[in-house]
Amino acid sequence: MPGGLPRSMLEALARTSGAQRSFVEQLLRELVLRDPDGAALARVDAAAAARGAVDQVLDSAERWTDHLGGFYDVDGVRRLLSRAGRPVSKQAVSQRRGLLALTTGSGRVVYPTFQFTGGSPLPGLDDVLRAVPEYLASRWTLASWLTSPQPGLDGTTPVQLLREGAADVVVAAARDWARALAA
């Protein structure tokens, strides 16, 4: 339709959520700021760029969930760690050593479910967290290392070995990895 949007696009716009409209508005603001006359954008495959932007925003969370498994929020961890009806406070969860806490892009703190067994943190996980300081590897990177088969562990994941009670082997591998990162 010359001079306007096709009917299908107008119908799609009418069905958008507030979050979708906000995303499009922010994207448009950024485009106008960086390419005021649209000359640079005219040389880009707009459909491919749009797919890439949406993939980056939406698929990254799904890829992390696929790789790491599920996540608890702080309330989920509070319920999990509560004993005999005695609740654990949010402050106690956030200050507890030995828990792998991940901060999402939106600032929310989540806890991968793989780090718990029988309502408690995996034995030895706290030693692994100390062996790989955050200045060497982000907590997201460490979570990925923990759930990925490691050549130095005969292709087994560190989490699997922690579950099997081989914390000393995993801690040694984590220290080796930390030394390699620091080199």
DAZINOR-V956354 format. One record per residue. N is the residue number from 1. OMEGA is omega in radians with two decimals (NA if undefined). BURIAL is I if it has 16 or more other ideal C-beta (glycine too) atoms within 10 Angstrom, else O. D_LAST is the distance of its C-alpha to the last C-alpha in Angstrom with 1 decimal. Layout:
n=N omega=OMEGA burial=BURIAL d_last=D_LAST
n=N omega=OMEGA burial=BURIAL d_last=D_LAST
//
This chain:
n=1 omega=3.11 burial=O d_last=60.3
n=2 omega=3.06 burial=O d_last=60.6
n=3 omega=-3.14 burial=O d_last=60.0
n=4 omega=-3.14 burial=O d_last=58.5
n=5 omega=3.07 burial=O d_last=56.3
n=6 omega=-3.12 burial=O d_last=57.4
n=7 omega=-3.13 burial=O d_last=59.1
n=8 omega=3.12 burial=O d_last=56.3
n=9 omega=3.10 burial=O d_last=53.8
n=10 omega=3.11 burial=O d_last=56.0
n=11 omega=3.12 burial=O d_last=56.5
n=12 omega=3.12 burial=O d_last=52.7
n=13 omega=-3.14 burial=O d_last=52.2
n=14 omega=-3.10 burial=O d_last=54.9
n=15 omega=-3.07 burial=O d_last=53.0
n=16 omega=3.08 burial=O d_last=49.6
n=17 omega=3.09 burial=O d_last=48.2
n=18 omega=-3.14 burial=O d_last=47.4
n=19 omega=3.12 burial=O d_last=43.7
n=20 omega=3.12 burial=O d_last=44.2
n=21 omega=3.14 burial=O d_last=46.3
n=22 omega=3.12 burial=O d_last=43.8
n=23 omega=-3.13 burial=O d_last=41.0
n=24 omega=3.12 burial=O d_last=43.3
n=25 omega=3.12 burial=O d_last=44.4
n=26 omega=3.10 burial=O d_last=40.9
n=27 omega=3.12 burial=O d_last=40.0
n=28 omega=3.09 burial=O d_last=43.2
n=29 omega=-3.12 burial=O d_last=42.5
n=30 omega=3.11 burial=O d_last=39.0
n=31 omega=-3.13 burial=O d_last=40.7
n=32 omega=3.13 burial=O d_last=43.4
n=33 omega=-3.04 burial=O d_last=41.1
n=34 omega=-3.08 burial=O d_last=38.8
n=35 omega=-2.99 burial=O d_last=41.5
n=36 omega=-3.09 burial=O d_last=44.9
n=37 omega=3.10 burial=O d_last=47.1
n=38 omega=-3.09 burial=O d_last=45.3
n=39 omega=-3.13 burial=O d_last=45.0
n=40 omega=-3.12 burial=O d_last=41.3
n=41 omega=3.14 burial=O d_last=41.9
n=42 omega=-3.13 burial=O d_last=44.9
n=43 omega=-3.06 burial=O d_last=42.6
n=44 omega=3.00 burial=O d_last=40.5
n=45 omega=-3.02 burial=O d_last=41.5
n=46 omega=-3.13 burial=O d_last=42.2
n=47 omega=3.13 burial=O d_last=42.6
n=48 omega=3.13 burial=O d_last=39.2
n=49 omega=3.12 burial=O d_last=37.6
n=50 omega=3.11 burial=O d_last=39.4
n=51 omega=3.13 burial=O d_last=38.4
n=52 omega=3.13 burial=O d_last=34.7
n=53 omega=-3.14 burial=O d_last=34.9
n=54 omega=3.08 burial=O d_last=36.7
n=55 omega=-3.11 burial=O d_last=34.4
n=56 omega=-3.09 burial=O d_last=31.3
n=57 omega=-3.02 burial=O d_last=33.1
n=58 omega=-3.02 burial=O d_last=34.8
n=59 omega=-3.09 burial=O d_last=32.9
n=60 omega=3.11 burial=O d_last=29.4
n=61 omega=3.13 burial=O d_last=30.8
n=62 omega=3.12 burial=O d_last=32.5
n=63 omega=3.10 burial=O d_last=29.5
n=64 omega=3.13 burial=I d_last=27.5
n=65 omega=3.09 burial=O d_last=30.6
n=66 omega=-3.07 burial=O d_last=30.9
n=67 omega=-3.02 burial=O d_last=27.3
n=68 omega=-3.02 burial=I d_last=27.1
n=69 omega=-3.09 burial=O d_last=30.8
n=70 omega=-3.13 burial=O d_last=32.9
n=71 omega=2.94 burial=I d_last=32.2
n=72 omega=2.90 burial=I d_last=34.1
n=73 omega=-3.07 burial=O d_last=34.8
n=74 omega=3.13 burial=I d_last=35.2
n=75 omega=3.08 burial=O d_last=38.8
n=76 omega=3.11 burial=I d_last=38.0
n=77 omega=3.10 burial=I d_last=35.6
n=78 omega=-3.14 burial=I d_last=38.3
n=79 omega=-3.11 burial=O d_last=40.8
n=80 omega=-3.06 burial=I d_last=38.5
n=81 omega=3.13 burial=I d_last=37.7
n=82 omega=-3.13 burial=O d_last=41.3
n=83 omega=3.04 burial=O d_last=43.1
n=84 omega=3.09 burial=O d_last=46.9
n=85 omega=3.11 burial=O d_last=47.7
n=86 omega=-3.08 burial=O d_last=45.6
n=87 omega=3.05 burial=O d_last=43.5
n=88 omega=-3.11 burial=I d_last=40.0
n=89 omega=3.06 burial=O d_last=39.7
n=90 omega=3.14 burial=O d_last=37.4
n=91 omega=3.14 burial=O d_last=35.9
n=92 omega=3.10 burial=O d_last=35.2
n=93 omega=-3.06 burial=I d_last=33.4
n=94 omega=-3.13 burial=O d_last=31.2
n=95 omega=-3.07 burial=O d_last=30.4
n=96 omega=3.06 burial=O d_last=29.9
n=97 omega=3.10 burial=O d_last=26.7
n=98 omega=3.05 burial=I d_last=25.5
n=99 omega=3.09 burial=I d_last=26.5
n=100 omega=-3.14 burial=I d_last=24.3
n=101 omega=-3.13 burial=I d_last=25.8
n=102 omega=3.10 burial=I d_last=25.1
n=103 omega=-3.14 burial=O d_last=26.5
n=104 omega=3.11 burial=O d_last=28.2
n=105 omega=3.13 burial=O d_last=28.6
n=106 omega=3.10 burial=O d_last=32.0
n=107 omega=3.13 burial=O d_last=30.6
n=108 omega=3.11 burial=O d_last=32.0
n=109 omega=3.12 burial=O d_last=30.1
n=110 omega=-3.10 burial=I d_last=30.2
n=111 omega=3.13 burial=I d_last=29.3
n=112 omega=-3.11 burial=I d_last=28.6
n=113 omega=-3.09 burial=O d_last=31.3
n=114 omega=-3.04 burial=I d_last=29.2
n=115 omega=-3.12 burial=I d_last=28.0
n=116 omega=3.03 burial=I d_last=31.6
n=117 omega=3.13 burial=O d_last=33.9
n=118 omega=3.11 burial=O d_last=37.4
n=119 omega=3.13 burial=O d_last=37.2
n=120 omega=3.04 burial=O d_last=34.2
n=121 omega=3.11 burial=I d_last=30.4
n=122 omega=3.07 burial=I d_last=28.8
n=123 omega=3.12 burial=O d_last=28.4
n=124 omega=-3.12 burial=I d_last=24.8
n=125 omega=3.14 burial=I d_last=23.6
n=126 omega=3.10 burial=I d_last=23.3
n=127 omega=3.10 burial=I d_last=21.0
n=128 omega=3.13 burial=I d_last=18.7
n=129 omega=3.10 burial=I d_last=18.8
n=130 omega=-3.10 burial=O d_last=17.8
n=131 omega=-3.10 burial=I d_last=14.9
n=132 omega=-3.12 burial=I d_last=13.3
n=133 omega=-3.09 burial=O d_last=13.9
n=134 omega=3.11 burial=O d_last=15.3
n=135 omega=3.08 burial=O d_last=13.2
n=136 omega=-3.11 burial=O d_last=10.2
n=137 omega=3.10 burial=I d_last=12.8
n=138 omega=3.12 burial=O d_last=16.5
n=139 omega=3.07 burial=O d_last=19.1
n=140 omega=3.11 burial=I d_last=20.4
n=141 omega=3.10 burial=O d_last=17.2
n=142 omega=3.10 burial=I d_last=17.2
n=143 omega=3.11 burial=I d_last=20.9
n=144 omega=3.11 burial=O d_last=20.3
n=145 omega=-3.12 burial=I d_last=17.9
n=146 omega=-3.06 burial=I d_last=20.6
n=147 omega=-3.14 burial=I d_last=23.3
n=148 omega=3.06 burial=O d_last=21.9
n=149 omega=-3.10 burial=O d_last=22.3
n=150 omega=3.13 burial=I d_last=19.2
n=151 omega=-3.14 burial=O d_last=19.1
n=152 omega=3.10 burial=O d_last=17.8
n=153 omega=-3.14 burial=I d_last=20.8
n=154 omega=3.08 burial=O d_last=23.3
n=155 omega=3.12 burial=O d_last=23.4
n=156 omega=3.08 burial=I d_last=24.5
n=157 omega=3.07 burial=I d_last=23.4
n=158 omega=3.13 burial=I d_last=21.9
n=159 omega=3.13 burial=I d_last=24.9
n=160 omega=3.13 burial=I d_last=27.3
n=161 omega=3.06 burial=I d_last=26.0
n=162 omega=3.11 burial=I d_last=26.2
n=163 omega=-3.14 burial=O d_last=29.8
n=164 omega=3.10 burial=O d_last=30.5
n=165 omega=-3.11 burial=O d_last=29.5
n=166 omega=-3.09 burial=I d_last=26.4
n=167 omega=-3.11 burial=I d_last=24.3
n=168 omega=3.12 burial=O d_last=22.7
n=169 omega=-3.13 burial=I d_last=21.4
n=170 omega=3.13 burial=I d_last=20.0
n=171 omega=3.10 burial=I d_last=18.4
n=172 omega=3.11 burial=O d_last=16.7
n=173 omega=3.11 burial=I d_last=15.4
n=174 omega=3.10 burial=I d_last=14.3
n=175 omega=3.09 burial=O d_last=12.3
n=176 omega=3.14 burial=O d_last=10.7
n=177 omega=3.12 burial=I d_last=10.0
n=178 omega=3.10 burial=I d_last=8.7
n=179 omega=3.13 burial=O d_last=6.2
n=180 omega=3.11 burial=O d_last=5.2
n=181 omega=-3.10 burial=O d_last=5.6
n=182 omega=-3.06 burial=O d_last=3.8
n=183 omega=NA burial=O d_last=0.0
//
